[in-house]
Amino acid sequence: MIANYELQSEDLSSLFTVTFFNNNMADIKVHSFGLMYCNEQVDFYEEYVKANLPEIKTRMLIEPSDSVKLEVPYERMKKMLLAIKNNRSKVFPIYGFIVDSNGNQTIVKLKDVRKNVKRIFKSELQEEDLERKEEIRKATQAKKEALAKQTAEQKELKRLKKEEQKELRKKKREERRQKRSENWKIRKENWNKFWQNLMHKVKRTDKKNAKSEKKESD
């Protein structure tokens, strides 16, 4: 059993391959084969036969010196491993297994697969950590901007309130000034009336006195 990590030239996607060789002198009738992680087996036999050998009616045979190549894209591998053990910070050993129709099972530790999965998981976690930090930085910046905007709005409201109070005080002063002016006019008019009445009375008194003096002289 040989495992490899490949980078596809078409779209630079990651691909894991596991090749199962028949080193015996006789054919091997395959019952199942696939990957094993944390004691959980994932059998790819039916999927492989359906995709590559849809015409066969019996169990798949691997002839002497022949092999079967299993290809697993990274996203499929990731989904499978995390479904078994949802932990990317620690990657446990990954195994390949094959079972023949007689029940004989071969299990091999796929070190290269684990090494590359571990490397990609680490890179993803670092990128996600950077994204989280960037999101926190943006959220903090947005919060600061919102606070600054709120402070500016409060200052503007305070300024407008001061301007409004200033205008109100000015209006009240003008009203008081106008009222004082009107009161002064009223007092002046009253004083003029009083003075005119007084002068009129004085004149009438003078006329009466003049008439009285004339009669006495006559």
Backbone as numpy.savetxt, mean C-alpha at the origin, in Angstrom:
# Nx Ny Nz CAx CAy CAz Cx Cy Cz
20.48 -41.84 -11.10 19.64 -40.68 -11.10 20.53 -39.43 -11.10
20.32 -38.51 -12.05 21.11 -37.28 -12.16 20.16 -36.08 -12.22
20.43 -35.10 -11.38 19.59 -33.89 -11.34 20.40 -32.69 -11.81
19.74 -31.79 -12.54 20.39 -30.59 -13.04 19.46 -29.39 -12.92
20.10 -28.23 -12.88 19.37 -26.96 -12.91 19.69 -26.27 -14.23
18.65 -25.88 -14.97 18.85 -25.27 -16.28 18.15 -23.92 -16.35
18.71 -23.02 -17.16 18.10 -21.72 -17.42 17.69 -21.70 -18.89
16.38 -21.61 -19.12 15.86 -21.67 -20.48 16.26 -20.41 -21.27
16.81 -20.62 -22.47 17.29 -19.50 -23.27 16.15 -18.65 -23.83
14.95 -19.26 -24.01 13.83 -18.52 -24.61 13.33 -17.39 -23.72
13.03 -17.71 -22.47 12.46 -16.72 -21.56 13.22 -16.59 -20.24
14.42 -17.24 -20.17 15.27 -17.20 -18.98 14.56 -17.75 -17.74
13.61 -18.65 -17.96 12.93 -19.30 -16.83 13.77 -20.45 -16.31
13.58 -20.76 -15.02 14.36 -21.82 -14.38 13.67 -23.17 -14.58
14.49 -24.20 -14.81 13.97 -25.55 -15.03 14.84 -26.56 -14.31
14.19 -27.45 -13.56 14.90 -28.54 -12.89 14.65 -29.83 -13.66
15.70 -30.57 -13.89 15.56 -31.85 -14.61 16.13 -32.98 -13.75
15.42 -34.10 -13.76 15.90 -35.31 -13.07 15.85 -36.45 -14.08
16.99 -37.03 -14.34 17.08 -38.12 -15.33 17.24 -39.45 -14.61
16.32 -40.38 -14.91 16.35 -41.72 -14.30 16.95 -42.70 -15.32
18.09 -43.28 -15.00 18.79 -44.20 -15.90 18.52 -45.65 -15.51
18.51 -46.52 -16.53 18.43 -47.96 -16.29 19.83 -48.54 -16.52
20.51 -48.87 -15.42 21.85 -49.43 -15.51 21.85 -50.96 -15.45
20.64 -51.56 -15.49 20.54 -53.01 -15.45 20.65 -53.60 -16.86
20.69 -54.91 -16.92 20.75 -55.63 -18.20 19.36 -55.90 -18.73
18.34 -55.72 -17.91 16.96 -56.01 -18.34 16.12 -54.73 -18.29
14.98 -54.81 -18.96 14.05 -53.67 -18.95 13.51 -53.45 -17.53
13.18 -52.19 -17.24 12.54 -51.88 -15.97 11.13 -51.40 -16.28
10.15 -52.06 -15.68 8.76 -51.63 -15.83 8.46 -50.67 -14.67
8.22 -49.45 -15.04 8.08 -48.39 -14.03 6.67 -48.37 -13.45
6.62 -48.32 -12.13 5.34 -48.19 -11.43 5.06 -46.73 -11.08
6.09 -46.03 -10.59 5.95 -44.61 -10.25 7.34 -43.99 -10.14
7.38 -42.67 -10.32 8.64 -41.94 -10.13 8.30 -40.47 -9.91
9.23 -39.80 -9.26 8.97 -38.38 -8.99 9.90 -37.82 -7.95
9.37 -36.92 -7.11 10.16 -36.22 -6.11 9.59 -36.46 -4.72
10.47 -36.35 -3.74 10.06 -36.56 -2.35 10.65 -35.44 -1.50
9.77 -34.85 -0.63 10.21 -33.75 0.22 9.52 -33.89 1.57
10.32 -33.89 2.62 9.80 -34.04 4.00 8.90 -35.28 4.10
9.38 -36.39 3.53 8.70 -37.69 3.56 7.39 -37.71 2.77
7.14 -36.69 1.97 5.95 -36.64 1.11 6.39 -36.90 -0.34
5.78 -37.90 -0.97 6.11 -38.24 -2.35 5.12 -37.58 -3.32
5.68 -37.03 -4.41 4.87 -36.45 -5.48 5.15 -37.27 -6.74
4.15 -38.06 -7.14 4.31 -38.99 -8.26 4.01 -38.27 -9.59
4.96 -38.29 -10.51 4.81 -37.65 -11.82 4.53 -38.67 -12.92
4.33 -39.94 -12.58 4.23 -40.99 -13.60 3.08 -40.72 -14.58
1.85 -40.59 -14.06 0.68 -40.41 -14.93 0.82 -39.16 -15.79
1.30 -38.10 -15.20 1.47 -36.83 -15.93 2.49 -36.99 -17.05
3.59 -37.70 -16.76 4.65 -37.88 -17.77 4.16 -38.73 -18.93
3.49 -39.84 -18.61 2.99 -40.74 -19.66 1.96 -40.03 -20.54
1.06 -39.28 -19.92 0.03 -38.58 -20.68 0.63 -37.56 -21.63
1.71 -36.90 -21.21 2.33 -35.86 -22.02 3.29 -36.41 -23.06
3.98 -37.53 -22.74 5.05 -38.00 -23.62 4.78 -39.35 -24.28
3.99 -40.20 -23.64 3.73 -41.54 -24.20 2.25 -41.86 -24.14
1.40 -41.07 -24.77 -0.05 -41.30 -24.66 -0.52 -42.59 -25.33
0.33 -43.18 -26.18 -0.10 -44.36 -26.94 0.08 -45.67 -26.18
0.90 -45.68 -25.11 1.17 -46.96 -24.44 -0.04 -47.40 -23.63
-0.26 -48.72 -23.59 -1.41 -49.30 -22.89 -1.01 -49.98 -21.59
0.28 -50.39 -21.50 0.76 -51.04 -20.28 1.68 -50.09 -19.53
2.40 -50.60 -18.55 3.31 -49.76 -17.79 4.49 -49.34 -18.65
5.04 -48.17 -18.39 6.17 -47.65 -19.15 7.42 -48.47 -18.85
8.19 -48.75 -19.91 9.43 -49.51 -19.79 10.63 -48.60 -20.01
11.68 -48.84 -19.23 12.97 -48.18 -19.48 13.94 -49.29 -19.88
14.37 -49.25 -21.12 15.27 -50.29 -21.64 16.66 -50.10 -21.06
17.50 -51.16 -21.12 18.88 -51.05 -20.62 19.61 -49.88 -21.29
20.36 -49.15 -20.49 21.15 -47.99 -20.95 20.28 -46.84 -21.46
18.97 -46.94 -21.23 18.07 -45.87 -21.62 17.71 -45.05 -20.38
16.94 -43.99 -20.55 16.62 -43.12 -19.42 15.29 -42.41 -19.65
14.77 -41.84 -18.57 13.57 -41.02 -18.61 13.91 -39.68 -17.95
13.58 -38.60 -18.63 13.93 -37.28 -18.13 12.69 -36.53 -17.65
12.67 -36.21 -16.36 11.57 -35.47 -15.77 11.95 -33.99 -15.71
11.09 -33.14 -16.25 11.35 -31.69 -16.24 10.30 -30.99 -15.36
10.80 -30.20 -14.41 9.91 -29.49 -13.49 10.29 -28.01 -13.49
9.43 -27.14 -14.01 9.71 -25.70 -13.95 9.82 -25.21 -12.51
10.56 -24.14 -12.32 10.80 -23.64 -10.97 9.49 -23.32 -10.24
8.56 -22.64 -10.92 7.31 -22.26 -10.26 6.54 -23.49 -9.78
6.60 -24.56 -10.58 5.94 -25.82 -10.19 6.66 -26.42 -8.98
8.00 -26.39 -9.02 8.79 -26.92 -7.91 8.51 -26.13 -6.63
8.47 -24.81 -6.77 8.22 -23.93 -5.62 6.84 -24.22 -5.02
5.83 -24.29 -5.87 4.47 -24.55 -5.40 4.39 -25.90 -4.69
5.07 -26.89 -5.23 5.04 -28.23 -4.65 5.72 -28.24 -3.28
6.91 -27.65 -3.19 7.65 -27.66 -1.92 6.92 -26.89 -0.83
6.38 -25.73 -1.20 5.68 -24.90 -0.21 4.35 -25.50 0.20
3.74 -26.29 -0.69 2.51 -26.98 -0.32 2.79 -28.05 0.74
3.99 -28.64 0.68 4.37 -29.65 1.66 4.88 -29.01 2.95
5.74 -28.01 2.79 6.33 -27.31 3.95 6.46 -25.83 3.60
5.57 -25.03 4.16 5.55 -23.61 3.80 6.65 -22.85 4.56
7.87 -23.02 4.07 9.02 -22.39 4.71 10.12 -22.19 3.66
10.35 -20.93 3.29 11.40 -20.66 2.32 12.74 -20.33 2.97
12.73 -20.02 4.26 13.98 -19.68 4.94 14.83 -20.92 5.21
14.17 -22.08 5.24 14.91 -23.33 5.44 14.41 -24.37 4.44
15.33 -24.84 3.59 14.98 -25.84 2.58 15.53 -27.20 3.02
14.64 -28.16 3.19 15.05 -29.50 3.61 15.54 -30.31 2.39
16.20 -31.42 2.62 16.69 -32.23 1.49 15.56 -32.65 0.54
15.87 -32.62 -0.74 14.92 -33.02 -1.79 15.45 -34.32 -2.41
14.54 -35.27 -2.59 14.94 -36.58 -3.12 14.20 -36.87 -4.42
14.83 -37.68 -5.26 14.17 -38.27 -6.40 13.93 -39.74 -6.10
12.79 -40.27 -6.55 12.52 -41.69 -6.29 11.94 -42.34 -7.55
12.16 -43.63 -7.67 11.55 -44.42 -8.74 11.25 -45.80 -8.18
10.06 -46.31 -8.53 9.61 -47.62 -8.05 9.25 -48.46 -9.27
9.78 -49.71 -9.33 9.43 -50.57 -10.46 8.21 -51.41 -10.12
7.77 -52.22 -11.08 6.54 -53.00 -10.89 6.71 -54.10 -9.85
7.95 -54.43 -9.49 8.20 -55.44 -8.46 8.26 -54.84 -7.07
8.11 -53.51 -7.00 8.13 -52.86 -5.69 9.50 -52.39 -5.26
10.50 -52.58 -6.11 11.85 -52.11 -5.77 11.90 -50.57 -5.90
12.39 -49.93 -4.89 12.42 -48.48 -4.88 13.84 -47.95 -4.76
14.15 -46.94 -5.56 15.45 -46.27 -5.48 15.21 -44.81 -5.11
15.93 -44.36 -4.10 15.80 -42.97 -3.63 17.19 -42.33 -3.64
17.29 -41.15 -4.25 18.58 -40.45 -4.34 18.38 -38.99 -3.90
19.30 -38.50 -3.07 19.24 -37.11 -2.64 19.68 -36.21 -3.79
18.84 -35.24 -4.12 19.12 -34.34 -5.24 19.75 -33.05 -4.69
21.06 -33.10 -4.47 21.76 -31.98 -3.84 21.74 -30.73 -4.71
21.90 -30.90 -6.02 21.95 -29.75 -6.92 20.60 -29.04 -6.97
19.52 -29.82 -6.94 18.18 -29.23 -6.93 17.98 -28.42 -5.65
18.30 -29.00 -4.51 18.14 -28.29 -3.23 19.00 -27.04 -3.18
20.24 -27.13 -3.66 21.15 -25.99 -3.62 20.57 -24.81 -4.41
20.04 -25.08 -5.59 19.52 -24.00 -6.43 18.17 -23.49 -5.93
17.34 -24.39 -5.41 16.07 -23.93 -4.81 16.36 -23.02 -3.63
17.32 -23.43 -2.81 17.71 -22.64 -1.64 18.24 -21.27 -2.06
19.05 -21.26 -3.12 19.62 -20.00 -3.61 18.52 -19.06 -4.13
17.58 -19.61 -4.90 16.50 -18.78 -5.46 15.57 -18.29 -4.35
15.25 -19.17 -3.40 14.41 -18.77 -2.27 15.06 -17.60 -1.51
16.35 -17.71 -1.28 17.08 -16.66 -0.56 17.01 -15.34 -1.31
17.21 -15.42 -2.65 17.15 -14.22 -3.48 15.75 -13.60 -3.44
14.71 -14.44 -3.52 13.34 -13.95 -3.46 13.04 -13.28 -2.12
13.48 -13.90 -1.05 13.25 -13.34 0.28 13.94 -11.99 0.45
15.16 -11.88 -0.10 15.88 -10.61 -0.03 15.16 -9.53 -0.82
14.68 -9.89 -2.03 13.94 -8.93 -2.85 12.64 -8.50 -2.16
11.94 -9.48 -1.57 10.70 -9.17 -0.86 10.97 -8.28 0.36
12.11 -8.54 1.03 12.47 -7.72 2.18 12.74 -6.28 1.74
13.45 -6.13 0.61 13.71 -4.80 0.06 12.41 -4.11 -0.34
11.49 -4.88 -0.95 10.18 -4.32 -1.34 9.40 -3.87 -0.12
9.43 -4.69 0.95 8.74 -4.31 2.18 9.33 -3.03 2.77
10.67 -2.95 2.77 11.32 -1.75 3.28 10.95 -0.54 2.44
10.90 -0.74 1.10 10.53 0.35 0.21 9.08 0.79 0.45
8.21 -0.21 0.66 6.81 0.10 0.95 6.68 0.86 2.27
7.47 0.43 3.27 7.46 1.12 4.57 7.98 2.54 4.40
9.06 2.68 3.59 9.62 4.02 3.35 8.60 4.91 2.65
7.91 4.36 1.63 6.90 5.13 0.91 5.73 5.49 1.83
5.33 4.51 2.66 4.22 4.76 3.59 4.60 5.83 4.60
5.86 5.76 5.10 6.34 6.76 6.05 6.41 8.14 5.40
6.92 8.15 4.14 7.01 9.41 3.41 5.62 10.00 3.15
4.69 9.10 2.77 3.32 9.55 2.52 2.69 10.09 3.80
2.99 9.43 4.92 2.46 9.87 6.22 3.02 11.24 6.57
4.33 11.41 6.33 4.96 12.71 6.60 4.35 13.80 5.73
4.17 13.47 4.44 3.59 14.45 3.52 2.16 14.81 3.93
1.40 13.78 4.33 0.02 14.02 4.77 0.01 14.89 6.03
0.96 14.60 6.95 1.04 15.38 8.19 1.44 16.82 7.88
2.42 16.97 6.94 2.85 18.32 6.55 1.70 19.08 5.89
0.94 18.37 5.04 -0.21 18.99 4.38 -1.26 19.40 5.41
-1.50 18.50 6.37 -2.48 18.80 7.42 -2.04 20.00 8.25
-0.72 20.03 8.57 -0.18 21.16 9.34 -0.32 22.46 8.56
-0.02 22.39 7.24 -0.15 23.57 6.39 -1.60 24.04 6.32
-2.52 23.07 6.21 -3.94 23.41 6.17 -4.38 24.04 7.49
-3.88 23.50 8.61 -4.23 24.06 9.91 -3.69 25.48 10.06
-2.46 25.69 9.56 -1.87 27.03 9.60 -2.68 28.00 8.75
-3.10 27.51 7.56 -3.90 28.35 6.68 -5.24 28.68 7.31
-5.87 27.67 7.94 -7.14 27.91 8.63 -6.96 28.90 9.78
-5.85 28.75 10.50 -5.55 29.65 11.60 -5.34 31.08 11.08
-4.62 31.18 9.96 -4.38 32.49 9.36 -5.69 33.12 8.91
-6.53 32.31 8.24 -7.82 32.81 7.78 -8.70 33.23 8.95
-8.62 32.46 10.03 -9.41 32.79 11.21 -8.95 34.11 11.81
-7.61 34.29 11.84 -7.07 35.55 12.33 -7.51 36.71 11.45
-7.44 36.49 10.12 -7.88 37.53 9.19 -9.36 37.85 9.38
-10.14 36.79 9.60 -11.57 36.97 9.81 -11.83 37.75 11.10
-11.11 37.39 12.16 -11.26 38.09 13.44 -10.81 39.55 13.31
-9.72 39.75 12.54 -9.23 41.10 12.32 -10.27 41.95 11.59
-10.85 41.35 10.53 -11.90 42.05 9.78 -13.12 42.34 10.66
-13.45 41.36 11.53 -14.59 41.54 12.43 -14.33 42.68 13.41
-13.11 42.72 13.98 -12.75 43.80 14.91 -12.79 45.15 14.19
-12.27 45.15 12.95 -12.27 46.38 12.16 -13.69 46.86 11.90
-14.57 45.90 11.58 -15.96 46.24 11.32 -16.63 46.79 12.58
-16.34 46.17 13.72 -16.92 46.62 14.98 -16.42 48.02 15.33
-15.12 48.25 15.10 -14.57 49.59 15.36 -15.25 50.63 14.48
-15.45 50.27 13.21 -16.12 51.19 12.28 -17.56 51.45 12.72
-18.22 50.38 13.19 -19.59 50.55 13.66 -19.63 51.46 14.89
-18.68 51.26 15.82 -18.63 52.11 17.01 -18.33 53.56 16.64
-17.39 53.74 15.67 -17.05 55.08 15.22 -18.27 55.77 14.58
-18.98 55.00 13.77 -20.16 55.55 13.11 -21.25 55.89 14.13
-21.38 55.02 15.14 -22.38 55.26 16.17 -22.04 56.50 16.98
-20.74 56.65 17.30 -20.30 57.84 18.03 -20.59 59.11 17.21
-20.30 58.99 15.89 -20.54 60.14 15.01 -22.02 60.50 14.96
-22.86 59.46 14.86 -24.30 59.70 14.84 -24.78 60.29 16.16
-24.25 59.76 17.27 -24.62 60.30 18.59 -24.20 61.76 18.73
-23.01 62.04 18.21 -22.53 63.42 18.26 -23.43 64.34 17.44
-23.88 63.89 16.28 -24.79 64.68 15.45 -26.11 64.93 16.19
-26.59 63.85 16.82 -27.86 63.98 17.55 -27.71 64.97 18.70
-26.61 64.84 19.45 -26.37 65.75 20.56 -26.23 67.19 20.06
-25.55 67.35 18.92 -25.37 68.67 18.34 -26.70 69.28 17.91
-27.52 68.42 17.27 -28.85 68.89 16.84 -29.70 69.26 18.05
-29.64 68.42 19.06 -30.41 68.71 20.29 -29.93 70.02 20.94
-28.59 70.17 20.95 -28.04 71.41 21.53 -28.47 72.62 20.73
-28.46 72.50 19.40 -28.89 73.62 18.55 -30.37 73.95 18.79
-31.17 72.89 18.89 -32.60 73.12 19.16 -32.80 73.80 20.51
-32.05 73.25 21.50 -32.14 73.84 22.83 -31.74 75.33 22.80
-30.65 75.60 22.12 -30.15 76.98 22.05 -31.12 77.89 21.31
-31.69 77.37 20.21 -32.67 78.15 19.45 -33.91 78.45 20.29
-34.37 77.44 20.98 -35.53 77.63 21.85 -35.23 78.65 22.94
-34.03 78.52 23.50 -33.63 79.46 24.55 -33.58 80.88 24.01
-32.99 81.03 22.82 -32.88 82.37 22.22 -34.27 82.92 21.90
-35.13 82.01 21.43 -36.50 82.43 21.11 -37.21 82.92 22.37
-37.05 82.22 23.48 -37.67 82.61 24.74 -37.11 83.94 25.22
-35.81 84.08 25.06 -35.17 85.33 25.49 -35.72 86.50 24.69
-35.88 86.31 23.38 -36.41 87.36 22.53 -37.84 87.71 22.93
-38.61 86.68 23.20 -40.01 86.93 23.59 -40.04 87.69 24.91
-39.17 87.29 25.81 -39.12 87.97 27.10 -38.72 89.43 26.93
-37.74 89.65 26.06 -37.28 91.02 25.80 -38.41 91.86 25.21
-39.18 91.26 24.31 -40.30 91.99 23.69 -41.34 92.36 24.74
-41.66 91.41 25.63 -42.65 91.67 26.69 -42.16 92.79 27.61
-40.89 92.73 27.94 -40.32 93.74 28.82 -40.35 95.10 28.15
-40.10 95.11 26.85 -40.11 96.38 26.11 -41.51 96.97 26.09
-42.54 96.15 25.90 -43.92 96.60 25.86 -44.33 97.13 27.23
-43.91 96.43 28.25 -44.26 96.85 29.61 -43.64 98.21 29.91
-42.42 98.42 29.54 -41.74 99.66 29.77 -42.40 100.77 29.01
-42.91 100.50 27.80 -43.56 101.51 26.97 -44.87 101.97 27.62
-45.64 100.98 28.13 -46.92 101.31 28.79 -46.67 102.16 30.02
-45.66 101.79 30.77 -45.38 102.54 31.99 -44.98 103.98 31.64
-44.24 104.14 30.60 -43.83 105.49 30.20 -45.01 106.31 29.72
-45.97 105.66 29.08 -47.16 106.36 28.59 -48.02 106.81 29.78
